[in-house]
Amino acid sequence: MARKYIYSEKKVLKEFLGTLLSKMIVDRNSKILQNLIKNDPIIAKYDKRIARLGKEISQDIDRKRKNDPDYDRRYRELDKILK
């Protein structure tokens, strides 16, 4: 049984299909891009550097918090504000 759609249903249907198609295309392209990034040795090298620098910064912050009570107090206040 074919039903006739009124104009508002056509519009909703078009929006739904358009959104669905665009998400499928974007997801496919992002997976392709993720695979390219994952397999690229230069980007992998930079990713390791970034991870190492992040770890070093965290260690420096922890060390400074242990040695400087005023810094630790300000850090906790800022953490409360940001959460």
SULFENKA-V716122 format. One record per residue. RES is the residue in one small letter. PHI is phi as a letter, one per 30 degrees, with the letter a starting at -180 (999 if undefined). PSI is psi in degrees with one decimal (999 if undefined). BURIAL is I if it has 16 or more other C-alpha atoms within 10 Angstrom, else O. Layout:
# SULFENKA-V716122
res,phi,psi,burial
RES,PHI,PSI,BURIAL
RES,PHI,PSI,BURIAL
This chain:
# SULFENKA-V716122
res,phi,psi,burial
m,999,118.1,O
a,d,130.5,O
r,c,142.7,O
k,d,133.0,O
y,c,142.5,O
i,d,168.4,O
y,e,-44.0,O
s,d,-34.8,O
e,d,-35.1,O
k,d,-42.0,O
k,d,-44.2,O
v,d,-42.1,O
l,d,-43.0,O
k,d,-44.4,O
e,d,-42.4,O
f,d,-48.4,O
l,d,-39.4,O
g,d,-43.5,O
t,d,-42.9,O
l,d,-46.6,O
l,d,-42.6,O
s,d,-37.5,O
k,d,-39.0,O
m,d,-41.9,O
i,d,-45.7,O
v,d,-43.8,O
d,d,-42.2,O
r,d,-45.1,O
n,d,-37.4,O
s,d,-34.7,O
k,d,-40.7,O
i,d,-45.0,O
l,d,-41.2,O
q,d,-39.9,O
n,d,-39.7,O
l,d,-43.1,O
i,d,-43.5,O
k,d,-34.6,O
n,c,-3.4,O
d,d,120.4,O
p,d,-32.1,O
i,d,-45.3,O
i,d,-36.7,O
a,d,-39.1,O
k,d,-44.6,O
y,d,-36.1,O
d,d,-41.1,O
k,d,-40.8,O
r,d,-44.4,O
i,d,-42.9,O
a,d,-41.8,O
r,d,-43.7,O
l,d,-39.6,O
g,d,-40.7,O
k,d,-42.8,O
e,d,-41.0,O
i,d,-42.5,O
s,d,-41.4,O
q,d,-40.3,O
d,d,-41.8,O
i,d,-44.9,O
d,d,-42.3,O
r,d,-43.6,O
k,d,-35.4,O
r,d,-36.2,I
k,d,-35.4,O
n,d,-22.1,O
d,b,102.1,O
p,d,-34.7,O
d,d,-41.6,O
y,d,-41.1,O
d,d,-41.9,I
r,d,-45.7,O
r,d,-36.3,O
y,d,-44.3,O
r,d,-38.9,O
e,d,-44.2,O
l,d,-37.6,O
d,d,-38.7,O
k,d,-40.2,O
i,d,-41.4,O
l,d,-21.8,O
k,d,999,O
